[in-house]
Amino acid sequence: MPTPDLTRAPRRRCRPPLPLAVLSLALLHAHGASAQTFDLAGPLILKRTPQLQETVPPALRGDQSSFVSGERISGQPDLQTEVTGDAQLRRGDMVINAEKLSYEHPADLAKATGHVRVNQAGNEYSGPDLELKVESFEGFFNNVRYRFLATGGHGDAQRIDFVDQSRSVAREATYTTCRREDYPGWVPAWMLSATTLHTDTEENVGVAENAQLSFMGIISTPPFPSLSFPLNSNRKTGLLPPTLGIDNVNGFEIVQPWYWNLAPNRDITLTPTFMSKRGLNLSTDFRYLEQGYNGEARVDYMPDDTLRDRERWGIWTSHAQIFDPKPLGLDSLRGTLNINRVSDDDYWRDFARTPSLTTRLLANDGTLNWAKGDWTGQARALYYQTLQDTTTTSKLVPPYNRMPQVTADYNKYDWNGFDITLNNDFTRFDSNPLLQYQKYQYVAAPNQPSVLLTQPNAERVYSQASISRPFLTPGTFVVPKLLLNARAYSFDDPLSVRSDAQAYQKMNGVSSANVTVPTFSLDGGLVFERDTNFFGRALVQTLEPRAFYVYTPYRDQSAIPVYDTAANDFNFATVYTENAYSGNDRIADNNLLTLGVTSRLIDADTGEEAARFGIAQRLRFSDQRVQLPTVPTVEKGVGDVLMGAQINWTPKWSLDTTIQYNPDTHTSTRNTLGLRYSPGPYRSITAAYRYQADSTPGAGDGNKSFDIGWQWPLNDLWGTKDENVGLGRGLGGGRWYAVGRLNYSLVDRKMTDGIVGLEYDGCCYIGRIVLERLTTGQVTANTRIMFQIEFVGFTSVGTSPLRTLQTNIPRYTPLRQPVPGPSRYTNYD
């Protein structure tokens, strides 16, 4: 059999009937298409083509070829072509189908009648007759039914006038995103009616004049003189939907945002809010994304709060910038600036939905980060605004401001087998008088007097050097490590110490202090593996015993003030560390051995961890005398037992638990248990139990609570099957969802926080109603009702609870999520 000629076979296979081929050549000539010479003897070569671009460039539109087909074709070359019976005219991303079609070559005018259908880059139009200039897409369509690709929005119009490829004007038009049902008397759940409807697919904006919105065919809004809406999810300038709300503190709320799209990388939102119990609040939110820097700035201002009888304001800014490091000889140089300031102490309680949320410590800081080889560093200024609870007499002690803080860190790994680190820190600690002159009581060892001292502002220089030599094999690891911690203080005022103990009296009246503490640690462990099988599942089981020894000699630090130090939480991440504290004011004296073992079950096929079990305990060979104020000495002996488990046997179920057990008192000092069940999309139930014993008997600082959160389709109760409607589109229409989260204090026997609500997915609209109660103080709470109707792909009315649901409900998934816009080829004709 002879070898086929690959250069000729495609030409024979694709050659049209003779009359159509002649007509196509005539249309090519009419549009000035240049002739191409094909080398039939050479091999085929793939070349890039603009034919499949999402948007045809304007420069190429004039060079596009036209193709017509039909049952019968007649006409005069270069003048007119008549096509009848399944007539079609195709040019670029536009296709016209009709029973009869005529094309006037000199005017580039197409006239079509009888079941006319137009597909223009995925947007569809259909009706009885059409006149259209093909190249410029100018013309009109009578009694037309249309559908936009980007949103799925569709409707009817008496007439559509096409201005160009992007713009059109529809007369006596309707618009909805509800899926059209094919039965007599169908009415969409919501519909926009307008005398004139302007659409611009390039700007993705629709403007309806003399517009009216109807819902369920019963409720209709008053006519709007002009109403604009997006044709996709892109930003556009104009009024955003107003929101209404009811709050037990602010009263009835009306919010009317106005959005200004300044540029593709800058925008601003102005949001006036009227509160019936307070007055008018104006919010300004500016965002920017520039080359090398970006950020956001928000300012809220209320000239007269009638409830508090004062002026209220808040400022929140965040800025990040990348600088050119070359002039300084650095590898990188980055800076950030964050400002959070409000007018008064009650702001966190009265305006809990501002960017500060319910935070009472507002950080204001500027940082400059740099890197050069193995060195990294930071220069920082940090200032706190502390908001006190005016309903109680107790005060929140603010942390120290760092004005400034300068760090320089060196990290060198695997230098001849050694790992070397050097951390340096200079900080100026500054505070307000509430903290500066507060007296702290130190609890000394048994039968020793307690100590009272003041804590002035100070400067501290801190350095920590470490060197380690890891010895690693596939089944073992041993890491000896040496550390040296040194710090020096310079106090603004001499220390004032009251105690009869001579060890403390030597610090009385001093203006400086320093301490150097060495540490040695040895970390080692084994890793055993074996193949096993549980419940018919092939697994790899590990057994990983570990021993961690640390020795730090005692250095008296009790009379040195505490500026940034706190005790580490006792968990599996901190039980194998050298120091019991975070921060640099205390280095715990330790002579202890931590023993632990971990076992993991790993899926042999995927490598996923199906389960993890661990236990650890500290054996202390001497008392830990270095403590924070009011904390007694930790005596030598056997410490608490830490046990934990994480089970993720299937993606549906997850269990996480931790137990801290005291072998001396035979009681648990802390228990946590978390359970999650997520069998599928939009189905999730999480439950957690937390118990924390008092730090000392009768202290009252413990916690015992139960927390549960959920999102679940109620239609499961009557067996409604899920629909495959695409990613981020819910489970189908006609479904109710229950959402909520409840936190119950078993100590106080009351609900501390609660959110409960319902969502309804009506395909083209979503209804939400949510009741929220959040505690804002020991005796106060905010309660509000949020109700919203979202007309999918168009607008929404009411107060959106989405931020509340996403923040408070674990694994909550919105019923509609942004997805990439459809390609014009998804609706290719």
C-alpha positions in Angstrom: 0.0 0.0 0.0 1.5 3.4 -0.9 2.3 5.9 1.8 -0.5 8.5 2.1 0.3 12.1 1.3 -0.3 13.9 4.6 0.0 17.3 3.0 -2.9 16.7 0.7 -5.2 14.5 2.8 -6.5 17.3 5.0 -7.2 19.5 2.0 -9.3 16.8 0.4 -11.1 16.0 3.6 -12.1 19.6 4.4 -12.8 20.8 0.8 -16.4 22.2 0.7 -18.8 21.8 -2.3 -17.8 23.8 -5.3 -20.4 26.6 -5.0 -19.6 27.2 -1.3 -15.8 27.1 -2.1 -16.2 29.7 -4.8 -18.3 31.9 -2.4 -15.7 31.6 0.4 -13.0 32.8 -2.0 -15.2 35.7 -3.0 -15.7 36.7 0.6 -12.0 36.4 1.3 -11.4 38.7 -1.6 -14.1 41.1 -0.5 -12.4 41.5 2.9 -8.9 41.9 1.5 -7.5 38.7 2.9 -3.9 38.1 1.6 -3.2 35.0 -0.5 -1.0 32.4 1.1 1.3 29.9 -0.7 1.4 26.4 0.6 4.4 24.1 0.1 2.6 20.9 -0.7 5.9 19.0 -0.8 7.2 19.9 2.6 6.1 18.6 6.0 3.3 20.1 8.1 4.5 22.7 10.6 2.5 23.8 13.6 2.2 27.6 14.0 0.6 29.8 16.7 -2.8 31.1 15.7 -5.0 33.8 17.2 -8.1 31.8 16.3 -8.6 30.4 19.8 -7.9 33.6 21.7 -10.6 34.4 24.3 -10.9 37.9 22.8 -10.1 38.6 19.1 -7.7 41.6 18.9 -9.3 44.6 17.1 -6.4 44.7 14.7 -7.2 41.2 13.5 -11.0 41.6 13.1 -10.6 43.3 9.7 -8.6 40.3 8.4 -11.1 37.6 9.4 -12.6 35.4 6.7 -16.4 35.0 6.3 -18.0 31.6 5.7 -21.5 30.9 4.6 -23.4 27.6 4.2 -27.0 26.6 3.5 -29.2 24.3 1.4 -29.3 26.8 -1.5 -26.8 29.6 -2.2 -27.2 32.2 -5.0 -26.0 35.7 -5.7 -23.5 37.9 -7.5 -19.8 37.8 -6.5 -18.6 40.8 -4.6 -22.2 42.3 -4.5 -24.8 40.1 -2.8 -25.3 36.5 -1.6 -28.6 34.8 -0.8 -28.7 31.7 1.4 -31.9 29.8 2.2 -32.5 26.7 4.3 -30.3 26.2 7.4 -28.5 29.4 6.4 -25.4 30.3 8.4 -22.9 33.1 8.3 -19.7 32.8 10.4 -17.0 35.3 11.0 -14.5 35.1 13.9 -16.4 34.8 17.2 -19.8 35.6 15.6 -22.3 33.2 14.0 -25.7 33.9 12.5 -28.2 31.1 11.9 -31.5 31.6 10.2 -34.0 30.1 7.7 -33.1 32.8 5.2 -30.1 35.1 5.0 -28.8 37.7 2.6 -25.4 39.4 2.7 -24.6 42.7 0.9 -20.9 42.7 0.3 -20.2 46.5 -0.2 -22.2 47.5 2.9 -21.0 44.4 4.9 -24.8 44.1 5.9 -26.4 40.8 6.8 -30.2 40.5 6.9 -31.8 37.4 8.4 -35.3 36.2 8.9 -37.0 33.1 10.3 -35.8 31.6 13.6 -32.7 33.8 13.7 -30.1 32.9 16.2 -26.9 34.9 16.9 -23.9 33.7 18.9 -21.5 36.5 19.6 -18.5 35.3 21.7 -20.9 33.1 23.7 -23.7 35.7 24.1 -26.9 34.4 22.4 -29.7 36.3 20.8 -32.7 34.9 19.0 -35.8 36.3 17.3 -37.7 36.6 14.0 -35.6 39.1 12.0 -32.2 40.8 12.2 -30.2 43.4 10.4 -26.5 43.6 11.2 -23.3 45.1 9.9 -21.1 42.1 10.5 -17.7 43.7 11.0 -18.8 46.6 13.3 -21.7 44.6 14.8 -24.1 47.5 14.3 -27.7 46.8 13.7 -31.0 45.8 15.4 -32.9 42.7 16.4 -36.7 42.7 16.8 -38.7 40.7 19.5 -35.5 39.2 20.7 -34.6 36.8 23.5 -31.1 37.0 24.8 -28.6 35.3 27.2 -25.3 36.6 28.5 -22.5 34.1 28.9 -20.7 35.6 31.9 -23.6 35.6 34.3 -26.1 33.4 32.7 -28.5 36.4 32.8 -31.2 36.4 30.2 -34.4 38.1 29.2 -36.6 39.5 26.4 -36.9 42.8 24.6 -39.1 44.3 22.0 -35.9 45.4 20.2 -32.2 45.5 20.7 -30.0 48.0 18.9 -26.4 46.9 18.7 -24.0 49.8 18.9 -20.8 47.8 18.5 -19.2 44.6 19.6 -19.6 45.4 23.3 -22.5 47.8 23.6 -26.2 47.4 23.0 -29.5 49.1 23.9 -32.6 47.0 24.6 -36.2 48.5 24.6 -38.9 47.3 26.9 -36.5 44.7 28.3 -36.5 42.1 31.1 -33.5 40.6 32.9 -33.0 37.7 35.3 -30.5 35.0 36.2 -33.1 32.4 37.0 -32.9 29.3 34.9 -35.7 29.3 32.2 -38.1 26.5 32.6 -39.8 25.2 29.5 -43.5 25.2 30.5 -46.4 27.6 29.8 -46.8 30.4 32.3 -43.2 30.2 33.6 -42.3 33.2 35.7 -38.8 33.7 37.2 -38.3 34.0 40.9 -37.0 37.5 40.4 -37.0 39.7 37.3 -35.9 43.2 36.4 -38.1 45.1 34.0 -36.9 48.3 32.3 -38.0 50.7 29.6 -34.4 50.9 28.3 -31.6 48.5 29.2 -28.0 49.5 28.3 -25.4 46.8 28.4 -21.6 47.1 27.9 -19.8 43.7 28.0 -16.4 45.3 27.7 -17.0 47.3 30.9 -19.3 44.6 32.2 -22.0 47.0 33.3 -25.7 47.1 32.7 -27.8 50.3 33.2 -31.6 50.0 33.4 -33.8 53.1 33.0 -37.2 53.3 34.6 -36.5 50.0 36.2 -38.6 47.8 38.5 -37.6 44.7 40.4 -40.2 42.0 41.1 -39.8 39.0 43.4 -41.9 35.8 43.2 -44.2 37.6 40.8 -45.9 39.3 43.8 -43.6 41.8 45.4 -42.4 44.7 43.2 -40.3 47.7 44.1 -41.2 51.2 43.1 -39.7 52.3 39.7 -36.1 53.4 39.8 -35.1 56.3 37.4 -31.8 54.5 36.8 -30.2 51.4 38.2 -26.8 49.9 37.3 -25.6 46.4 37.9 -22.6 44.2 37.0 -22.6 41.7 34.1 -19.9 39.7 35.9 -18.1 39.8 39.2 -15.7 42.6 38.2 -15.7 45.9 40.1 -17.7 48.9 38.9 -18.3 52.4 40.2 -21.7 53.2 41.7 -24.0 52.7 44.6 -23.8 49.3 46.2 -26.9 47.6 47.6 -28.1 49.2 50.8 -28.3 47.0 53.9 -30.7 47.1 56.8 -30.2 45.7 60.3 -31.4 45.6 63.9 -29.0 45.8 66.8 -29.8 45.9 70.5 -27.1 48.6 71.1 -27.2 50.7 67.9 -30.9 50.2 67.1 -32.2 50.2 63.5 -29.3 50.5 61.0 -29.3 51.7 57.4 -26.1 51.4 55.4 -25.6 52.8 51.9 -22.2 52.2 50.4 -20.9 54.0 47.4 -18.0 52.4 45.4 -15.6 54.3 43.3 -13.3 52.2 41.0 -10.5 54.7 40.6 -8.3 52.5 38.6 -7.7 48.7 38.0 -5.3 48.8 41.0 -7.1 51.4 43.2 -10.6 51.9 44.7 -12.4 53.6 47.5 -15.7 52.9 49.3 -17.7 55.6 51.1 -20.2 54.1 53.5 -22.6 56.3 55.5 -24.4 54.4 58.2 -27.4 55.7 60.1 -28.0 54.3 63.5 -31.3 55.2 65.2 -29.8 55.2 68.7 -26.5 56.9 67.8 -26.7 59.0 64.7 -24.7 59.1 61.4 -21.3 57.4 60.9 -19.2 57.9 57.8 -16.7 55.3 56.8 -14.0 55.7 54.1 -12.1 52.7 52.9 -9.2 53.2 50.3 -7.3 50.3 48.8 -4.3 50.4 46.5 -2.0 47.9 44.7 1.0 49.5 43.1 4.3 48.3 41.7 6.3 47.5 44.8 3.8 48.5 47.5 0.2 48.0 48.5 -2.1 48.7 51.3 -5.5 49.8 52.7 -6.6 52.7 54.8 -9.9 53.1 56.6 -11.3 56.1 58.5 -14.6 56.1 60.5 -16.0 59.3 61.8 -19.2 60.0 63.9 -19.4 63.7 64.7 -22.0 63.2 67.5 -22.9 59.9 69.1 -26.1 60.7 70.9 -25.9 57.5 73.0 -22.5 58.3 74.4 -22.7 62.1 73.9 -19.3 62.4 72.3 -17.4 62.4 69.0 -16.3 59.0 67.8 -13.6 58.0 65.3 -11.4 55.1 64.3 -8.4 54.8 62.0 -7.0 51.5 60.5 -4.2 51.4 57.9 -1.9 48.7 56.6 0.9 49.3 54.2 3.6 47.0 52.8 6.4 48.0 50.5 9.5 46.5 48.8 12.5 48.7 48.6 15.6 48.5 46.4 18.2 46.7 48.5 21.2 47.2 46.1 22.3 50.7 47.4 22.7 49.3 50.9 24.3 46.1 49.6 21.5 43.9 50.9 19.6 41.0 49.4 16.1 42.2 50.3 14.6 45.1 52.1 10.9 45.2 53.0 8.8 47.5 55.2 5.3 47.5 56.8 3.2 50.1 58.6 0.1 49.3 60.6 -2.0 51.9 62.4 -5.0 51.0 64.7 -6.4 53.9 66.7 -9.9 54.7 68.1 -11.3 57.6 70.0 -12.2 56.0 73.3 -12.3 52.9 75.5 -15.9 51.9 74.6 -15.2 51.7 70.9 -14.5 48.0 70.9 -17.9 47.3 72.5 -20.0 49.8 70.5 -18.5 49.1 67.0 -17.6 45.4 67.2 -17.8 45.0 63.3 -15.0 47.4 62.5 -11.5 46.0 61.5 -10.5 45.9 65.2 -13.3 43.5 65.9 -13.5 43.0 69.7 -9.8 43.4 70.3 -8.9 45.6 73.2 -5.2 45.8 72.4 -4.7 47.9 69.3 -1.2 47.5 67.9 0.4 50.4 66.0 3.7 49.4 64.4 6.2 50.1 61.7 8.8 47.5 60.7 11.8 47.4 58.3 13.0 43.8 57.5 16.3 43.1 55.7 18.4 40.1 54.6 22.0 39.6 53.6 23.3 36.1 53.1 22.9 34.2 56.4 21.9 37.4 58.2 18.4 38.7 58.7 17.2 41.6 60.8 14.5 44.0 61.7 14.0 47.5 63.0 10.6 48.1 64.6 8.6 50.6 66.5 5.5 49.2 68.3 2.9 51.1 70.3 -0.3 49.8 71.9 -3.6 51.5 72.6 -5.3 49.6 75.4 -9.1 49.8 75.6 -10.4 49.4 79.2 -13.7 47.8 80.1 -15.6 50.8 81.6 -18.2 48.5 83.1 -15.8 46.9 85.7 -13.3 48.2 88.1 -10.6 45.8 87.0 -8.0 47.1 84.6 -6.4 45.5 81.6 -2.6 45.9 82.1 -1.2 47.0 78.7 1.9 45.4 77.3 5.1 47.5 77.0 5.6 49.5 73.9 8.8 48.8 72.0 10.2 52.2 71.0 12.3 50.9 69.2 13.3 47.3 68.8 16.3 46.3 66.6 17.3 42.7 65.9 20.0 41.0 63.9 20.0 37.2 63.5 22.6 34.9 62.0 21.8 31.3 60.9 24.3 28.9 59.4 23.3 25.4 58.8 25.5 22.3 58.0 28.8 24.2 58.5 31.1 21.2 58.6 28.2 19.3 60.1 27.4 22.0 62.7 24.3 24.3 62.9 25.1 27.8 64.3 22.7 30.6 65.3 23.2 34.0 66.8 20.2 36.1 67.8 20.7 39.8 68.9 18.0 42.1 70.2 18.0 45.7 71.5 14.6 47.0 72.8 13.5 50.1 74.5 10.5 49.3 76.7 8.2 52.2 77.3 4.8 52.2 79.1 2.1 54.4 80.6 2.1 55.1 84.3 -0.4 52.3 85.0 2.2 49.7 84.2 5.4 51.6 84.9 4.9 52.0 88.6 2.7 49.0 89.3 4.1 46.9 92.2 4.5 43.1 91.5 4.4 40.5 94.2 6.9 37.6 93.8 6.1 34.4 95.6 9.4 33.1 97.0 10.2 29.6 98.1 8.5 28.0 101.1 9.2 29.8 104.4 10.7 32.8 102.5 9.2 36.3 102.5 7.5 37.6 99.5 8.8 40.5 97.5 7.3 43.8 96.3 9.1 45.8 93.5 8.4 48.5 91.0 9.0 48.1 87.3 10.4 51.2 85.5 10.9 51.7 81.8 14.1 50.3 80.5 16.4 49.4 77.7 17.5 45.8 77.2 20.2 44.2 75.2 19.8 40.4 74.6 22.0 37.9 72.8 21.7 34.2 72.4 24.3 32.0 70.7 23.8 28.3 70.0 25.8 25.6 68.3 24.5 22.0 67.6 25.8 19.0 65.9 23.0 16.7 64.5 23.9 13.1 64.0 21.2 11.7 61.7 20.6 8.2 60.2 17.4 6.9 58.6 16.3 5.4 61.9 18.0 7.5 64.6 18.8 11.1 65.5 21.0 12.6 68.2 21.4 16.4 68.5 23.7 17.8 71.3 23.3 21.5 71.6 25.0 24.4 73.6 23.3 27.7 74.2 24.5 30.9 75.9 21.9 33.6 76.9 23.1 37.0 77.9 21.1 40.2 78.6 21.7 43.5 80.2 19.2 46.2 81.4 19.4 49.9 81.9 16.5 51.2 84.0 15.1 54.8 83.8 14.6 54.8 87.6 16.3 52.8 90.3 14.6 49.6 91.3 12.5 49.8 94.5 12.5 46.4 96.3 10.7 45.7 99.6 11.8 42.5 101.2 13.7 41.3 104.2 15.5 38.7 102.1 19.1 39.7 101.6 19.1 38.2 98.0 16.5 40.8 97.0 17.8 43.7 99.0 21.0 43.8 96.9 18.8 44.8 93.9 17.2 47.7 95.8 18.2 51.1 94.2 20.2 49.7 91.3 19.8 51.3 87.8 21.2 48.4 85.8 21.3 44.7 85.8 22.7 41.8 83.7 22.6 38.1 83.7 24.3 35.3 81.6 22.9 31.8 81.5 24.4 28.8 79.7 22.3 25.8 78.6 23.1 22.3 77.4 20.5 20.0 75.8 20.6 16.6 74.3 17.8 15.4 72.0 17.7 11.9 70.7 15.2 9.4 69.3 14.6 6.3 67.3 12.2 5.6 64.4 10.8 2.1 63.9 8.5 1.1 61.0 6.5 -1.9 60.2 3.8 -2.8 57.6 0.4 -3.6 59.1 -3.2 -3.8 58.2 -6.2 -2.4 60.1 -9.8 -3.0 58.9 -8.6 -4.1 55.5 -6.4 -1.0 55.0 -2.7 -1.3 54.3 -0.7 0.9 56.6 2.8 1.7 57.8 3.0 1.9 61.6 5.8 3.8 63.3 7.1 3.8 66.8 9.1 6.8 67.7 10.6 7.0 71.2 12.3 10.2 72.1 14.4 11.5 75.0 15.2 15.1 75.6 17.6 16.3 78.4 18.2 19.9 79.3 20.4 21.4 82.0 20.4 25.1 82.8 22.1 26.2 86.0 20.3 28.5 88.4 20.9 32.3 88.0 18.9 34.6 90.3 16.5 36.6 88.1 13.7 37.2 90.5 14.3 40.9 91.0 14.6 41.7 87.3 11.4 43.1 85.9 9.3 41.2 83.3 8.8 43.2 80.1 7.8 40.7 77.4 7.9 37.2 78.9 5.1 34.6 79.5 5.0 30.9 80.3 4.8 28.6 77.3 1.7 26.5 76.9 2.3 22.9 77.9 1.8 20.9 74.7 3.7 18.6 72.4 5.3 21.5 70.6 6.9 23.0 73.8 7.6 19.9 75.9 10.8 19.3 74.0 12.2 22.9 74.3 15.0 24.3 76.5 13.2 27.2 78.1 9.8 27.2 79.8 9.2 30.8 78.7 8.6 32.9 75.6 10.3 36.3 75.6 13.7 37.1 76.9 13.3 38.2 80.6 13.5 34.7 82.1 15.7 31.7 81.4 14.3 28.8 83.5 16.8 26.8 85.5 16.3 23.2 84.4 17.7 19.8 85.2 15.1 17.6 83.6 14.6 14.7 81.3 11.6 14.5 79.0 10.6 11.0 77.8 8.0 10.5 75.2 6.9 8.2 72.4 4.8 8.7 69.3 3.1 6.2 67.0 1.7 7.1 63.6 -0.4 5.1 61.1 0.4 6.2 57.6 -1.5 5.1 54.5 0.8 2.9 52.5 -0.5 4.0 49.1 -1.0 7.8 49.6 1.4 8.7 52.4 -1.4 10.4 54.3 -1.4 10.2 58.1 -4.4 8.3 59.3 -3.7 8.5 63.0 -1.1 9.8 65.5 -0.8 8.9 69.2 1.6 10.4 71.7 2.6 10.5 75.3 5.3 12.5 77.1 6.4 13.2 80.7 9.0 15.3 82.4 11.3 14.0 85.2 12.7 17.0 87.1 15.9 16.3 89.1 15.9 19.7 90.9 13.5 22.5 91.7 12.8 25.1 89.1 13.4 28.3 91.1 13.2 30.9 88.2 9.6 31.9 88.0 7.3 34.7 86.9 5.7 36.9 89.5 3.1 35.2 91.7 4.1 31.7 90.5 5.5 29.3 93.1 8.6 27.2 92.6 8.2 24.0 90.6 9.4 21.2 92.8 11.5 18.3 91.6 9.9 15.0 90.8 7.7 13.6 88.2 5.7 16.1 86.1 2.3 16.0 84.5 1.7 13.3 81.9 0.8 14.8 78.4 -1.3 12.5 76.2 -2.7 13.3 72.8 -4.3 11.7 69.7 -5.2 12.8 66.2 -7.3 10.5 64.1 -8.1 11.2 60.5 -9.2 7.7 59.5 -11.3 8.9 56.6 -11.7 12.4 55.1 -15.2 12.5 56.7 -14.1 12.0 60.4 -11.5 13.8 62.5 -10.7 13.4 66.2 -8.2 15.5 68.1 -7.7 15.2 71.9 -5.2 16.2 74.5 -5.1 15.3 78.2 -2.8 16.7 80.9 -2.8 14.4 83.9 -1.3 15.1 87.3 -0.1 11.8 88.8 0.2 13.3 92.3 -3.4 14.4 92.7 -4.7 11.8 90.2 -6.7 14.5 88.4 -6.6 16.1 85.0 -5.5 19.7 84.9 -6.5 20.2 81.2 -8.6 18.3 78.7 -9.5 19.1 75.1 -11.6 17.0 72.8 -12.4 18.0 69.2 -14.6 16.1 66.8 -15.4 16.9 63.2 -17.7 15.2 60.7 -17.7 16.4 57.1 -19.2 13.7 54.8 -19.4 16.1 51.8 -19.7 19.6 50.5 -21.8 22.0 52.6 -22.0 19.3 55.3 -19.9 19.8 58.5 -20.5 19.4 62.2 -17.7 20.3 64.7 -17.8 19.8 68.4 -15.3 20.7 71.1 -15.0 20.2 74.9 -12.4 22.3 76.8 -11.4 22.0 80.4 -8.7 24.0 82.1 -8.3 23.8 85.9 -7.6 26.9 88.0 -4.0 27.9 88.1 -4.2 27.8 91.9 -7.1 26.5 94.1 -9.9 29.1 94.2 -8.3 31.4 91.6 -11.4 31.2 89.4 -9.3 31.5 86.2 -10.2 28.1 84.9 -12.5 27.2 82.0 -15.0 24.5 81.2 -17.0 24.9 78.1 -18.6 23.1 75.2 -18.7 24.4 71.7 -20.5 23.1 68.6 -20.8 24.5 65.1 -22.6 23.2 62.0 -23.6 23.7 58.4 -26.0 21.1 57.0 -28.7 20.9 54.3 -32.0 20.3 55.9 -33.3 18.6 52.7 -31.4 15.5 53.8 -34.3 14.9 56.2 -36.6 14.2 53.3 -34.1 12.6 51.0 -33.5 15.2 48.4 -30.6 14.1 46.1 -27.7 16.5 45.5 -27.3 18.0 42.0 -24.1 18.5 40.1 -24.4 22.2 39.4 -20.7 22.9 39.4 -18.0 24.1 41.8 -19.0 26.8 44.2 -22.7 26.6 43.2 -24.3 24.7 46.1 -26.1 21.4 45.9 -29.0 22.6 43.7 -32.0 24.8 44.1 -34.9 24.4 46.5 -32.7 23.5 49.5 -32.6 24.8 53.1 -29.4 24.9 55.1 -29.0 25.1 58.9 -26.0 27.1 60.1 -24.8 28.0 63.6 -22.4 27.9 66.4 -23.0 27.7 70.2 -20.5 28.2 73.0 -21.8 27.1 76.4 -19.9 27.7 79.7 -20.4 24.7 82.0 -18.9 26.8 84.9 -21.3 29.7 84.6 -24.1 27.5 83.2 -25.0 29.9 80.4 -24.6 30.5 76.7 -21.6 32.9 76.2 -21.8 33.3 72.4 -24.4 32.0 69.9 -25.1 32.2 66.2 -28.0 30.4 64.6 -29.5 30.8 61.2 -31.1 29.4 58.0 -30.1 29.7 54.4 -32.3 28.9 51.4 -30.9 28.3 47.9 -33.5 29.2 45.3 -31.0 28.7 42.3 -31.1 32.3 41.2 -31.6 33.8 44.7 -30.4 33.0 48.2 -32.2 34.0 51.4 -30.4 34.2 54.7 -31.6 35.0 58.2 -29.1 34.8 61.2 -29.4 35.7 64.8 -26.1 36.6 66.5 -25.3 37.1 70.2 -21.7 38.0 71.1 -20.4 38.7 74.6 -18.7 42.1 74.9 -18.0 42.2 78.6 -18.7 40.5 81.9 -22.3 41.7 81.9 -22.9 43.0 78.4 -23.6 41.4 75.0 -24.5 42.5 71.5 -27.5 40.9 69.8 -28.5 41.5 66.2 -30.6 40.0 63.5 -29.2 39.8 59.9 -31.6 39.2 57.0 -30.5 39.1 53.4 -31.8 38.2 49.9 -29.1 37.8 47.3 -30.2 37.9 43.7 -27.5 35.8 42.2 -25.4 37.6 39.6 -27.3 40.9 40.1 -27.5 42.4 43.6 -28.4 41.8 47.2 -30.7 43.4 49.8 -30.3 43.3 53.5 -27.4 42.8 55.9 -25.0 40.1 54.8 -24.1 37.6 57.5 -21.4 35.9 55.5 -18.5 37.5 57.4 -20.0 36.4 60.7 -20.6 32.8 59.4 -17.1 32.5 57.9 -15.4 33.8 61.0 -17.3 31.8 63.6 -18.4 28.5 62.0 -15.5 26.1 61.3 -15.4 24.9 57.7 -18.3 27.0 56.6 -18.7 27.1 52.8 -20.6 29.9 51.1 -23.4 28.7 48.8 -21.9 30.8 46.0 -18.1 31.2 45.6 -16.2 33.1 42.9 -15.1 30.8 40.0 -13.2 31.6 36.8 -15.5 33.1 34.2 -16.7 30.8 31.4 -14.8 30.8 28.1 -16.6 31.7 24.9 -15.9 28.2 23.7 -18.2 26.8 26.5 -21.0 28.1 24.4 -19.5 27.5 21.0 -21.9 27.2 18.0 
